[in-house]
Amino acid sequence: ASAPRHDRRGHDYRKPLGDQYEAIVGLVLTALHGDVDRTWAVFRRDFFPPEAEAAEAADAAEARAEVRREVRRQQQQQREQAAKAEVCLQRLFVLPPAAPP
């Protein structure tokens, strides 16, 4: 689950950061006398990382996905083992069935 993006009043937590970034872009544009190409060159990496960084990011995303798959597999295995143990205990001690989670 991702972190909440809004407070109780519905204000987006990301908005102030976006406003600050926009102000910095405006400041650089002003300092470069309105040269959009030079300003874009300053901020381009924020939107399009170099290929090496993009490849590392893709590798990291795949590693995170692999960890999530492994965690889900282990959780499923634990649930199955718990269910088997419950059946054994019910047979041995005539326990009532457990309530669903």
ABEGO torsion letter per residue (X at the ends): XBBBABBAAGBBAAAAAAAAAAAAAAAAAAAAGGBAAAAAAAAAAAABBBAAAAAAAAAAAAAAAAAAAAAAAAAAAAAAAAAAAAAAAAAAAGBBBBBBX
